[in-house]
Amino acid sequence: MNISTPNLRALRNGNFGKNILRLTAIAVLALLVACDETSQVRSQTAKRNASNLSASMVKSRISAAEIDGAPMRLNKFHVSLFDIGRFKYPIIGYEMPEKADYAQIIRCRADAKLGDLGNIEIGATNTKEADEKYKTYDYWKTISTTFGCVVVATSVSVDKFIDFFAADGSWVYIGRACVQASRLPADSSEATLSPCSRQVSKTMELPSYKNAEKAISAEKKQQLMTQRDKIDSLGRNIVYKAKALDNEINRCESERGSNRASQKRREAIGKLLGIGVGLGSKLIADQATRSIIGGLDVGGIFKDLSAQAGDFLPADFCPNADLLAKELEIDKQQLEVESEDYKQSLKLFGDSQ
């Protein structure tokens, strides 16, 4: 081994070992600092990921022009038959507009008076003219009160809807896209703006439909449809409240210059937002959509989301966030009860999904 003269002198003086120890200590210290910085980066990344996810899954405000514009029309709006064992039901499919949160659907007798709704695209000289016709006339308001028409869905967050309750007959369906009320313009001059677009879509006729299941009374059908829409609305509200919780945590940490939220809570918020605004629809998913939705461990998510001792230190670090988390837990319990009641009601009449 070749040892230089200075190092040989240091070795003779007993300083070589001390130098090695000093260098080793410095290396260990540098490693510890690097690990700590890595941990902080991971924490910041988790926080940033939750915020980014909430920004992508929970949409921002929408203008009056956007809500009634052509991009808010339900595309590829169609009806076909969905086979469930010995029964067949109308299934309505469509592409949800990017800026929309949910859809509403009307069922009409094929001979119902719908004005010029079925002729707009044919009669318009160009697409722009058709778009303006939809934008300036509220077809939904007129059709929803037309004889032979009934609203069958007021809150559907997924892109398929099975109409279990259509009676025998020939039917057409009309749909429109809507947004969460909290996304409407904050400007007071537009406070009365409807959360639903004037842009409507109409299916082709579903002729001579026969409903083999006639056990459910008209009153019970209406109760079930109302309950299903309530479940979907509850689920959507939960996800938007989770976005508010994420914002509140960010505000508290920014004001205090400290990241005190537990990583479990951060991850839970991210998972809940990742489910998307169709939480309610997914919990009671129809057979047609269950395969693409998969299982949801909502209980586990809410367990991590709930306020835990030590999540925020000191105790008054972010009281509004703790309050929102408790509200979410209550909302989740109501959602579970409503969805279970709905499923049990369907099973009683042989319509289990």
C-alpha positions as CSV (number, residue, x, y, z in Angstrom):
1,M,0.0,0.0,0.0
2,N,1.4,3.4,-0.9
3,I,1.0,5.9,1.9
4,S,2.0,9.5,1.2
5,T,4.4,11.3,3.5
6,P,1.8,13.6,5.2
7,N,-0.4,10.6,5.9
8,L,2.5,8.6,7.2
9,R,3.4,11.5,9.5
10,A,-0.2,11.7,10.7
11,L,-0.2,7.9,11.3
12,R,3.0,8.2,13.4
13,N,1.5,11.1,15.4
14,G,-1.7,9.1,16.1
15,N,-3.8,11.6,14.2
16,F,-4.7,9.4,11.3
17,G,-7.3,7.4,13.3
18,K,-8.7,10.6,14.7
19,N,-9.1,12.0,11.2
20,I,-10.8,8.9,10.0
21,L,-13.3,9.1,12.9
22,R,-13.9,12.8,12.2
23,L,-14.6,12.0,8.6
24,T,-16.9,9.1,9.5
25,A,-18.8,11.3,11.9
26,I,-19.3,13.9,9.3
27,A,-20.5,11.3,6.8
28,V,-23.0,9.9,9.3
29,L,-24.3,13.4,10.1
30,A,-24.7,14.1,6.3
31,L,-26.6,10.8,5.9
32,L,-28.9,11.7,8.8
33,V,-29.6,15.2,7.3
34,A,-30.2,13.6,3.9
35,C,-32.7,11.1,5.4
36,D,-34.5,13.9,7.2
37,E,-34.7,15.9,4.1
38,T,-36.0,12.9,2.2
39,S,-38.7,12.4,4.8
40,Q,-39.7,16.0,4.5
41,V,-39.8,15.8,0.7
42,R,-42.0,12.7,1.0
43,S,-44.3,14.5,3.4
44,Q,-44.5,17.5,1.2
45,T,-45.0,15.2,-1.9
46,A,-47.9,13.4,-0.1
47,K,-49.4,16.8,0.7
48,R,-49.0,18.0,-2.8
49,N,-50.4,14.8,-4.3
50,A,-53.5,15.1,-2.2
51,S,-54.0,18.7,-3.2
52,N,-53.3,17.9,-6.9
53,L,-55.8,15.0,-6.8
54,S,-58.4,17.2,-5.2
55,A,-57.9,19.8,-7.9
56,S,-58.4,17.2,-10.6
57,M,-61.2,15.2,-9.2
58,V,-63.3,18.0,-7.7
59,K,-64.0,20.7,-10.3
60,S,-63.7,24.5,-9.9
61,R,-66.4,27.1,-10.5
62,I,-68.2,27.3,-13.8
63,S,-69.5,30.5,-15.6
64,A,-73.0,31.1,-16.8
65,A,-71.9,30.9,-20.4
66,E,-70.2,27.6,-19.8
67,I,-73.1,25.9,-18.1
68,D,-75.5,26.6,-21.0
69,G,-72.8,26.1,-23.7
70,A,-72.7,23.3,-26.2
71,P,-69.8,21.4,-24.4
72,M,-72.3,20.7,-21.6
73,R,-74.6,18.6,-23.8
74,L,-74.7,14.8,-23.0
75,N,-72.9,13.2,-26.0
76,K,-73.8,9.8,-27.5
77,F,-77.1,9.8,-25.5
78,H,-78.8,6.5,-26.3
79,V,-81.1,3.8,-25.0
80,S,-80.9,0.0,-25.3
81,L,-82.1,-3.0,-23.4
82,F,-80.1,-4.5,-20.5
83,D,-80.7,-8.2,-19.7
84,I,-80.9,-9.2,-16.1
85,G,-81.9,-12.8,-15.9
86,R,-85.5,-13.2,-16.9
87,F,-86.0,-9.4,-17.0
88,K,-85.0,-6.7,-19.4
89,Y,-84.8,-3.1,-18.6
90,P,-84.0,0.1,-20.6
91,I,-80.4,1.3,-20.0
92,I,-79.5,4.8,-20.9
93,G,-75.9,5.5,-21.7
94,Y,-74.0,8.7,-22.6
95,E,-70.7,10.6,-22.3
96,M,-70.6,12.9,-19.3
97,P,-69.3,16.4,-20.2
98,E,-65.9,17.1,-18.7
99,K,-67.2,20.1,-16.7
100,A,-70.4,18.3,-15.4
101,D,-70.9,16.5,-12.1
102,Y,-74.1,14.5,-12.7
103,A,-77.0,14.0,-15.1
104,Q,-80.8,14.2,-14.9
105,I,-83.1,12.1,-17.1
106,I,-86.8,12.3,-18.2
107,R,-88.7,9.4,-19.7
108,C,-91.4,10.3,-22.2
109,R,-94.0,8.4,-24.2
110,A,-92.9,8.2,-27.8
111,D,-96.0,10.2,-28.8
112,A,-95.6,12.9,-26.2
113,K,-95.6,16.5,-27.4
114,L,-91.9,17.6,-27.3
115,G,-92.1,20.6,-29.6
116,D,-89.3,20.9,-32.1
117,L,-86.8,19.1,-29.9
118,G,-86.5,16.2,-32.3
119,N,-86.0,18.4,-35.3
120,I,-83.4,21.0,-34.1
121,E,-80.4,19.2,-35.5
122,I,-82.2,18.5,-38.8
123,G,-83.6,21.9,-39.2
124,A,-80.5,24.0,-38.3
125,T,-78.4,25.2,-41.1
126,N,-75.3,24.5,-39.0
127,T,-74.1,23.2,-35.6
128,K,-73.7,26.8,-34.2
129,E,-77.4,27.5,-34.9
130,A,-78.5,24.3,-33.2
131,D,-76.3,25.1,-30.2
132,E,-77.9,28.6,-29.8
133,K,-81.4,27.1,-30.0
134,Y,-80.6,24.8,-27.1
135,K,-78.9,27.6,-25.2
136,T,-81.7,30.1,-25.4
137,Y,-84.8,27.9,-24.9
138,D,-85.4,25.8,-21.7
139,Y,-86.7,22.6,-23.3
140,W,-86.3,20.7,-19.9
141,K,-88.7,23.1,-18.1
142,T,-91.4,22.5,-20.8
143,I,-90.9,18.8,-21.2
144,S,-90.7,17.9,-17.5
145,T,-94.4,19.2,-17.2
146,T,-95.6,17.6,-20.4
147,F,-98.3,14.9,-20.3
148,G,-96.7,11.5,-20.8
149,C,-93.3,12.6,-19.4
150,V,-91.8,12.0,-15.9
151,V,-88.4,12.7,-14.4
152,V,-86.8,9.3,-13.6
153,A,-83.4,10.5,-12.3
154,T,-82.3,13.7,-10.7
155,S,-78.8,12.8,-9.7
156,V,-76.7,10.2,-11.6
157,S,-73.0,10.7,-11.4
158,V,-72.0,7.7,-13.6
159,D,-72.5,7.4,-17.4
160,K,-75.1,4.6,-17.3
161,F,-78.6,4.5,-15.8
162,I,-80.9,1.5,-15.7
163,D,-84.6,2.4,-15.7
164,F,-86.0,-0.5,-13.6
165,F,-89.4,1.1,-13.4
166,A,-90.5,1.8,-17.0
167,A,-94.0,0.4,-17.8
168,D,-95.0,-1.3,-21.0
169,G,-94.9,1.1,-24.0
170,S,-92.7,2.9,-26.5
171,W,-90.4,5.4,-24.8
172,V,-87.8,8.2,-25.5
173,Y,-85.5,9.7,-23.0
174,I,-84.3,13.3,-22.5
175,G,-81.2,14.1,-20.5
176,R,-79.2,17.1,-19.3
177,A,-75.9,17.7,-17.4
178,C,-75.7,19.5,-14.1
179,V,-73.0,20.8,-11.7
180,Q,-72.6,20.9,-8.0
181,A,-74.4,24.0,-6.7
182,S,-71.2,25.2,-4.9
183,R,-69.5,25.5,-8.4
184,L,-72.0,28.2,-9.6
185,P,-70.6,31.7,-10.1
186,A,-70.0,33.6,-6.9
187,D,-71.2,36.8,-8.5
188,S,-74.5,37.8,-6.8
189,S,-75.9,38.9,-10.2
190,E,-75.8,35.3,-11.3
191,A,-77.0,33.8,-8.0
192,T,-80.2,32.5,-9.5
193,L,-78.5,30.5,-12.2
194,S,-79.7,26.9,-12.5
195,P,-77.1,24.2,-11.7
196,C,-78.3,22.3,-14.8
197,S,-77.6,23.1,-18.4
198,R,-80.2,24.1,-21.0
199,Q,-78.5,21.8,-23.4
200,V,-80.6,18.7,-23.7
201,S,-80.1,15.4,-25.5
202,K,-82.8,13.0,-26.8
203,T,-82.6,9.3,-27.5
204,M,-84.1,7.4,-30.4
205,E,-87.4,5.6,-29.7
206,L,-87.3,2.4,-27.7
207,P,-90.4,0.7,-29.3
208,S,-92.9,-1.7,-27.7
209,Y,-91.0,-2.3,-24.4
210,K,-92.5,-5.0,-22.1
211,N,-91.7,-4.9,-18.4
212,A,-92.1,-8.5,-17.1
213,E,-91.7,-7.4,-13.5
214,K,-94.9,-5.7,-12.4
215,A,-94.8,-6.3,-8.7
216,I,-93.7,-2.8,-7.7
217,S,-96.5,-0.3,-7.2
218,A,-96.2,3.1,-8.9
219,E,-95.9,4.7,-5.4
220,K,-93.1,2.3,-4.4
221,K,-91.3,2.9,-7.7
222,Q,-91.3,6.6,-7.1
223,Q,-90.0,6.1,-3.5
224,L,-87.1,4.0,-4.8
225,M,-86.1,6.4,-7.5
226,T,-86.1,9.3,-5.0
227,Q,-84.0,7.3,-2.6
228,R,-81.5,6.3,-5.3
229,D,-81.1,9.9,-6.3
230,K,-80.7,11.0,-2.7
231,I,-77.8,8.4,-2.2
232,D,-76.0,9.7,-5.3
233,S,-76.4,13.3,-4.1
234,L,-75.1,12.4,-0.6
235,G,-72.0,10.7,-2.0
236,R,-71.2,13.7,-4.2
237,N,-71.6,16.1,-1.3
238,I,-69.2,14.0,0.7
239,V,-66.5,14.3,-1.9
240,Y,-66.9,18.0,-2.2
241,K,-66.8,18.3,1.6
242,A,-63.5,16.4,1.5
243,K,-62.2,19.0,-0.9
244,A,-63.2,21.7,1.6
245,L,-61.3,19.7,4.3
246,D,-58.2,19.6,2.2
247,N,-58.4,23.3,1.6
248,E,-58.8,24.0,5.3
249,I,-55.8,21.9,6.3
250,N,-53.7,23.7,3.7
251,R,-54.8,27.1,5.1
252,C,-54.0,26.1,8.7
253,E,-50.6,24.8,7.8
254,S,-49.8,27.9,5.7
255,E,-50.8,30.3,8.4
256,R,-48.8,28.4,11.1
257,G,-45.9,27.5,9.0
258,S,-46.1,23.9,10.1
259,N,-47.2,20.6,8.6
260,R,-49.1,19.0,11.5
261,A,-51.7,16.9,9.6
262,S,-51.1,13.2,9.9
263,Q,-50.1,11.3,6.7
264,K,-53.0,8.9,7.2
265,R,-55.4,11.8,7.1
266,R,-53.7,13.2,4.0
267,E,-53.8,9.8,2.3
268,A,-57.4,9.3,3.2
269,I,-58.4,12.6,1.7
270,G,-56.6,11.6,-1.4
271,K,-58.3,8.3,-1.6
272,L,-61.8,9.8,-1.1
273,L,-61.2,12.4,-3.8
274,G,-59.7,9.7,-6.0
275,I,-63.0,7.8,-5.9
276,G,-64.5,10.8,-7.7
277,V,-67.8,12.6,-7.4
278,G,-69.8,9.4,-8.3
279,L,-69.3,7.9,-4.8
280,G,-73.1,7.5,-4.3
281,S,-73.6,5.9,-7.7
282,K,-70.7,3.6,-7.1
283,L,-72.0,2.4,-3.7
284,I,-75.3,1.3,-5.4
285,A,-73.8,0.4,-8.7
286,D,-76.0,-1.3,-11.2
287,Q,-74.9,-4.6,-12.6
288,A,-74.0,-2.8,-15.8
289,T,-71.3,-0.7,-14.1
290,R,-70.2,-2.8,-11.1
291,S,-67.5,-4.6,-13.0
292,I,-65.7,-1.4,-14.0
293,I,-66.1,0.2,-10.5
294,G,-64.7,-2.6,-8.3
295,G,-64.8,-2.7,-4.5
296,L,-64.8,0.4,-2.4
297,D,-63.3,0.3,1.1
298,V,-65.2,3.4,2.2
299,G,-65.2,2.4,5.8
300,G,-61.4,2.1,5.9
301,I,-61.0,5.5,4.2
302,F,-63.2,7.2,6.8
303,K,-61.5,5.5,9.6
304,D,-58.2,7.2,8.6
305,L,-60.0,10.4,7.8
306,S,-61.6,10.8,11.2
307,A,-59.9,13.1,13.7
308,Q,-57.4,11.2,15.9
309,A,-55.7,12.4,19.1
310,G,-52.3,13.9,18.0
311,D,-53.4,14.6,14.4
312,F,-53.2,18.3,15.1
313,L,-51.0,19.6,17.9
314,P,-51.7,21.8,19.7
315,A,-55.4,20.9,20.1
316,D,-56.6,24.2,18.5
317,F,-54.3,23.9,15.5
318,C,-57.1,23.6,13.0
319,P,-60.6,23.2,14.7
320,N,-62.5,23.8,11.4
321,A,-60.8,20.8,9.9
322,D,-61.7,18.6,12.9
323,L,-65.3,19.8,12.6
324,L,-65.4,19.0,8.8
325,A,-64.0,15.5,9.5
326,K,-66.7,14.9,12.1
327,E,-69.4,16.1,9.6
328,L,-68.0,13.7,7.0
329,E,-68.3,10.8,9.4
330,I,-72.0,11.6,10.0
331,D,-72.6,12.0,6.3
332,K,-70.9,8.7,5.6
333,Q,-73.1,6.9,8.2
334,Q,-76.2,8.4,6.6
335,L,-75.0,7.3,3.2
336,E,-74.4,3.7,4.4
337,V,-77.9,3.5,5.9
338,E,-79.6,4.9,2.8
339,S,-77.7,2.7,0.4
340,E,-78.4,-0.4,2.4
341,D,-82.1,0.4,2.7
342,Y,-82.2,0.9,-1.0
343,K,-80.5,-2.4,-1.8
344,Q,-82.8,-4.3,0.6
345,S,-85.9,-2.7,-0.9
346,L,-84.8,-3.9,-4.4
347,K,-84.2,-7.4,-3.1
348,L,-87.7,-7.6,-1.7
349,F,-89.1,-7.2,-5.2
350,G,-86.6,-9.4,-7.0
351,D,-84.6,-6.6,-8.5
352,S,-81.4,-7.1,-6.6
353,Q,-78.4,-5.8,-8.4
